[in-house]
Amino acid sequence: MSGIILKDLDVWFGQGANRVDAVKNANFAVPLGESFGLVGESGSGKSTILRAITGLAETWSGTIIIDGKTLGHKRDSEFYKTVQMVFQDPYASLHPRHTVDQVLSETLSLHGFDDIENRIDKLLLDVGLGPSFRFRYPHQLSGGQRQRVAIARALAPEPRILLLDEPTSALDVSVQAEILNLLTDLRAQRGLTFLMVSHDLSVVSHMCSRMAVMQNGYIVEILSVEDMRGQNASHPYTRHLLASSLGFTSSEAAQ
């Protein structure tokens, strides 16, 4: 069964002469339990797809199916029990005047959970922090610790699907691998489905089994990570992206 299905998805901003078509005729399916990447240059439409799924981009047409349910233009509480998003900047996504305890307890309360005290402690342990971080404010945390709190908040409703919008790009290189390994472990432990946006092909290679390559709002190619590593791409833009990222072309690799 597919966790995410997009059919003929168009997303735009503005109207008339000011209309900008950000995503055009996007089609792909992500089975439950898979980690799927969206890659491409800035402005190619990657993050806009995530925003359309979550309801943050309201002007779209086509079909979005999540966990077997076709979405309209409004998102209800059941949707947010199924789908959560981890944003790029962990500092901007956390309220600066709310402690970690407030961030997590508010999320748990909104989704109708009880036994909040124990749930907060477990969430913090699950993301590698622990109870000692519970009453700290975001400015008292490192970038990696803030992103761990953001991941804990996303996990609080017990979703089946996580949307990851460049989850490590705002972090120091030394911390990025720790967060990616944490996400990999959590997906295995919880049977999560990931849809991950990244400009970094090494991140996608580490995290995903397949990826869609985007250019100018279009998905130009979908390929497996094995094909990516083997430079087996058919579209010229994909070949260019791989060569730019990996520093060599297929012909050079064969020499």
Residue pairs with C-beta under 8 A, 6 or more apart in sequence:
1 31
1 32
1 68
2 29
2 30
2 31
2 32
2 65
2 68
3 30
3 31
3 32
3 33
3 34
3 66
3 67
3 160
3 161
3 193
4 28
4 29
4 30
4 36
4 53
4 64
4 65
4 66
4 161
4 193
4 195
5 28
5 29
5 30
5 63
5 64
5 65
6 26
6 27
6 28
6 29
6 49
6 62
6 63
6 64
6 65
7 27
7 62
7 63
7 65
8 25
8 26
8 27
8 61
8 62
8 63
9 23
9 25
9 26
9 27
9 49
9 52
9 60
9 61
9 62
9 63
9 64
10 21
10 23
10 24
10 25
10 26
10 60
10 61
10 62
11 21
11 22
11 23
11 45
11 48
11 49
11 51
11 52
11 57
11 59
11 60
12 19
12 20
12 21
12 22
12 23
12 59
12 60
13 19
13 20
13 22
13 57
13 59
14 20
21 217
22 45
22 48
22 57
22 217
23 45
23 48
23 49
23 52
23 60
23 217
24 45
24 217
24 218
25 62
25 218
25 219
26 45
26 49
26 62
26 212
26 218
26 219
27 219
28 36
28 212
28 219
28 222
30 36
30 193
30 195
31 193
32 67
32 160
32 191
32 193
33 191
33 192
33 193
34 193
34 194
34 209
34 210
35 187
35 193
35 194
35 196
35 207
35 208
35 209
36 194
36 195
36 196
36 208
36 209
36 210
36 211
36 212
37 196
37 197
37 198
37 204
37 207
37 208
37 210
37 211
37 212
38 46
38 49
38 50
38 195
38 196
38 197
38 198
38 211
38 212
38 214
39 46
39 197
39 198
39 199
39 201
39 204
39 211
39 212
39 213
39 214
39 241
40 46
40 199
40 213
40 214
40 215
40 241
41 199
41 215
41 241
42 199
44 214
44 215
44 216
44 217
45 214
45 216
45 217
45 218
46 197
46 214
47 165
47 166
47 197
48 57
49 197
50 85
50 163
50 165
50 195
50 197
51 57
52 60
52 64
53 64
53 66
53 71
53 83
53 163
53 195
54 75
54 83
54 85
54 163
55 73
55 74
55 75
55 79
58 73
60 73
63 70
64 70
64 71
65 71
66 79
66 82
66 83
66 161
67 82
67 160
67 161
71 79
77 111
80 111
80 157
80 159
81 111
81 157
81 158
81 159
82 159
82 160
82 161
83 159
83 160
83 161
83 162
83 163
84 153
84 154
84 155
84 157
84 159
84 161
84 162
84 163
85 154
85 162
85 163
85 164
85 165
86 147
86 150
86 151
86 154
86 162
86 163
86 164
86 165
86 167
87 93
87 150
87 165
87 167
88 165
88 166
88 167
88 169
88 170
89 170
90 138
90 143
90 146
90 147
90 149
90 150
90 170
90 171
91 138
91 143
91 146
91 170
93 150
94 103
94 138
94 146
94 149
94 150
95 102
95 103
95 138
96 137
96 138
96 139
97 137
98 106
98 137
98 138
99 134
99 135
99 136
99 137
100 124
100 129
100 133
100 134
100 135
100 136
100 137
100 141
100 149
101 120
101 134
101 135
103 149
103 153
104 119
104 120
104 123
104 124
104 149
104 152
104 153
104 156
105 116
105 120
107 153
107 156
107 157
108 116
108 119
108 120
108 156
108 157
109 116
111 156
111 157
113 119
113 156
119 156
120 134
121 131
121 134
123 152
123 155
123 156
124 130
124 131
124 133
124 134
124 152
125 131
126 152
126 155
126 186
127 148
127 149
127 151
127 152
127 155
127 182
127 186
128 148
128 178
128 182
129 145
129 148
129 149
129 152
133 141
133 145
133 149
138 146
138 149
141 149
142 175
143 170
143 171
143 172
143 175
144 171
144 172
144 175
144 178
144 179
147 167
147 168
147 170
147 171
147 179
148 179
148 182
151 167
151 179
151 182
151 183
151 186
154 162
155 186
155 190
159 192
160 191
160 192
160 193
161 192
161 193
161 194
161 195
162 183
162 187
162 192
162 193
162 194
162 195
163 195
163 196
164 183
164 194
164 195
164 196
164 197
165 197
166 197
166 198
166 199
167 179
167 183
167 196
168 175
168 176
168 179
168 180
168 203
169 198
169 199
169 200
171 179
176 203
180 203
180 206
180 207
183 194
183 207
184 206
184 207
186 192
187 194
194 207
194 208
196 203
196 204
196 207
196 208
198 204
198 207
200 245
201 228
201 241
201 242
201 245
201 246
202 245
204 211
204 225
204 228
205 225
205 228
205 229
208 225
209 224
209 225
210 222
210 223
210 224
210 225
211 222
211 223
211 225
211 228
212 219
212 221
212 222
213 219
213 220
213 221
213 222
213 223
213 233
213 235
213 237
213 238
213 241
214 220
215 237
220 235
220 237
220 238
221 233
221 234
221 235
221 237
221 238
223 232
223 233
223 238
226 232
227 233
228 242
231 239
231 242
231 243
231 246
231 249
231 250
231 253
232 250
233 239
233 242
239 249
239 250
243 249
